[in-house]
């Protein structure tokens, strides 16, 4: 038997070695059956699009089907909780948005612990939030829109399909000293229908969610919540650089695994996702929907998540948002 510092390894040490060996072996053989990506949002939204953008290429790489399964409801809580309580074997993954970092600030009680019950595996894409209006809104620039909103307090409403976008709207109100009224929607599809029809005049949405409608002329893009122009839409005004300093907000989408997933397995999945995101076909697919592929790994992604949970809490307190 192998010796450790001249002594036989104890049961605890032997168990630890076996555990590492098992985790390494699991990562080496993964996957040997279909993998599911749970999307906790309605069909047709950005989370669904992000999952589908990588699913086929991951399936080719893994030589196993990658199945997209929609579990919408309760602002992503239902699908997220499902994954948090799934076996940590890599076969049930979660594609969630930045809303996962906001929900601890807008819900009094979550069915899972955001920072401890899920393992951030790979950041898939990022996109700045865009401010769009129905063409009937008499504002063609962000400065005109702010003036319009200030002169009509509590008249204009903004629609959002998830909590991160809702928080961006409240952040806008705080900085611009406006009183836009929040109108939440259960999914991006319903929001887009009402925006295009003019039932709700304004939206704070990921650029990837509104790009097609803007290009078709059905919505007017006033700018992006950033301090410099976006490569995804270079003509869009960077709002934080001019009309509203400090207004920076972005959407992102990433893959998560249940707590207990072996670091070696999470690393293996991340490496494969990063490889897929470098594929020119996948890169173009993201560009077409107004998103930037990322590939950020478990460590940096976990830090991003923690930072955004904390910053979201600060904005929610400043906006006097009462958890539900």
ChimeraX attribute file (.defattr): number of C-alpha atoms within 10 A of each C-alpha:
attribute: neighborCount
match mode: 1-to-1
recipient: residues
	/A:1	6
	/A:2	8
	/A:3	8
	/A:4	10
	/A:5	7
	/A:6	7
	/A:7	9
	/A:8	12
	/A:9	15
	/A:10	10
	/A:11	9
	/A:12	9
	/A:13	12
	/A:14	11
	/A:15	12
	/A:16	12
	/A:17	13
	/A:18	12
	/A:19	13
	/A:20	14
	/A:21	12
	/A:22	13
	/A:23	17
	/A:24	16
	/A:25	13
	/A:26	17
	/A:27	20
	/A:28	12
	/A:29	9
	/A:30	17
	/A:31	18
	/A:32	11
	/A:33	12
	/A:34	14
	/A:35	22
	/A:36	17
	/A:37	25
	/A:38	26
	/A:39	30
	/A:40	27
	/A:41	30
	/A:42	21
	/A:43	17
	/A:44	13
	/A:45	18
	/A:46	29
	/A:47	25
	/A:48	22
	/A:49	18
	/A:50	26
	/A:51	24
	/A:52	15
	/A:53	20
	/A:54	21
	/A:55	21
	/A:56	17
	/A:57	21
	/A:58	20
	/A:59	16
	/A:60	12
	/A:61	14
	/A:62	18
	/A:63	13
	/A:64	16
	/A:65	18
	/A:66	22
	/A:67	17
	/A:68	18
	/A:69	18
	/A:70	16
	/A:71	17
	/A:72	19
	/A:73	15
	/A:74	12
	/A:75	21
	/A:76	22
	/A:77	20
	/A:78	16
	/A:79	22
	/A:80	31
	/A:81	20
	/A:82	18
	/A:83	25
	/A:84	25
	/A:85	16
	/A:86	15
	/A:87	14
	/A:88	20
	/A:89	21
	/A:90	23
	/A:91	18
	/A:92	22
	/A:93	26
	/A:94	30
	/A:95	25
	/A:96	28
	/A:97	27
	/A:98	21
	/A:99	24
	/A:100	22
	/A:101	23
	/A:102	26
	/A:103	23
	/A:104	20
	/A:105	24
	/A:106	18
	/A:107	13
	/A:108	10
	/A:109	12
	/A:110	12
	/A:111	12
	/A:112	17
	/A:113	13
	/A:114	20
	/A:115	16
	/A:116	11
	/A:117	18
	/A:118	25
	/A:119	26
	/A:120	26
	/A:121	31
	/A:122	29
	/A:123	27
	/A:124	29
	/A:125	20
	/A:126	22
	/A:127	26
	/A:128	26
	/A:129	27
	/A:130	31
	/A:131	26
	/A:132	26
	/A:133	26
	/A:134	23
	/A:135	18
	/A:136	10
	/A:137	16
	/A:138	11
	/A:139	18
	/A:140	14
	/A:141	16
	/A:142	21
	/A:143	16
	/A:144	14
	/A:145	17
	/A:146	19
	/A:147	13
	/A:148	17
	/A:149	21
	/A:150	18
	/A:151	12
	/A:152	13
	/A:153	14
	/A:154	13
	/A:155	12
	/A:156	18
	/A:157	18
	/A:158	23
	/A:159	26
	/A:160	27
	/A:161	27
	/A:162	25
	/A:163	22
	/A:164	26
	/A:165	26
	/A:166	22
	/A:167	25
	/A:168	25
	/A:169	26
	/A:170	25
	/A:171	21
	/A:172	23
	/A:173	18
	/A:174	15
	/A:175	12
	/A:176	18
	/A:177	13
	/A:178	20
	/A:179	20
	/A:180	21
	/A:181	17
	/A:182	18
	/A:183	15
	/A:184	16
	/A:185	17
	/A:186	17
	/A:187	20
	/A:188	23
	/A:189	17
	/A:190	15
	/A:191	21
	/A:192	23
	/A:193	12
	/A:194	16
	/A:195	24
	/A:196	18
	/A:197	13
	/A:198	17
	/A:199	13
	/A:200	20
	/A:201	20
	/A:202	26
	/A:203	28
	/A:204	28
	/A:205	32
	/A:206	27
	/A:207	29
	/A:208	25
	/A:209	25
	/A:210	26
	/A:211	21
	/A:212	15
	/A:213	16
	/A:214	17
	/A:215	11
	/A:216	9
	/A:217	12
	/A:218	17
	/A:219	26
	/A:220	22
	/A:221	27
	/A:222	21
	/A:223	25
	/A:224	32
	/A:225	31
	/A:226	23
	/A:227	18
	/A:228	16
	/A:229	19
	/A:230	21
	/A:231	13
	/A:232	19
	/A:233	18
	/A:234	11
	/A:235	12
	/A:236	19
	/A:237	24
	/A:238	25
	/A:239	25
	/A:240	19
	/A:241	16
	/A:242	15
	/A:243	18
	/A:244	19
	/A:245	15
	/A:246	16
	/A:247	21
	/A:248	20
	/A:249	23
	/A:250	19
	/A:251	22
	/A:252	24
	/A:253	26
	/A:254	24
	/A:255	27
	/A:256	28
	/A:257	31
	/A:258	27
	/A:259	20
	/A:260	14
	/A:261	18
	/A:262	22
	/A:263	16
	/A:264	16
	/A:265	23
	/A:266	23
	/A:267	17
	/A:268	18
	/A:269	24
	/A:270	22
	/A:271	17
	/A:272	16
	/A:273	25
	/A:274	20
	/A:275	14
	/A:276	24
	/A:277	25
	/A:278	14
	/A:279	13
	/A:280	10
	/A:281	12
	/A:282	17
	/A:283	18
	/A:284	17
	/A:285	19
	/A:286	24
	/A:287	15
	/A:288	14
	/A:289	19
	/A:290	25
	/A:291	30
	/A:292	23
	/A:293	24
	/A:294	19
	/A:295	22
	/A:296	21
	/A:297	21
	/A:298	21
	/A:299	13
	/A:300	14
	/A:301	20
	/A:302	18
	/A:303	12
	/A:304	16
	/A:305	18
	/A:306	15
	/A:307	12
	/A:308	16
	/A:309	21
	/A:310	14
	/A:311	14
	/A:312	23
	/A:313	19
	/A:314	13
	/A:315	18
	/A:316	18
	/A:317	13
	/A:318	12
	/A:319	14
	/A:320	10
	/A:321	15
	/A:322	11
	/A:323	13
	/A:324	8
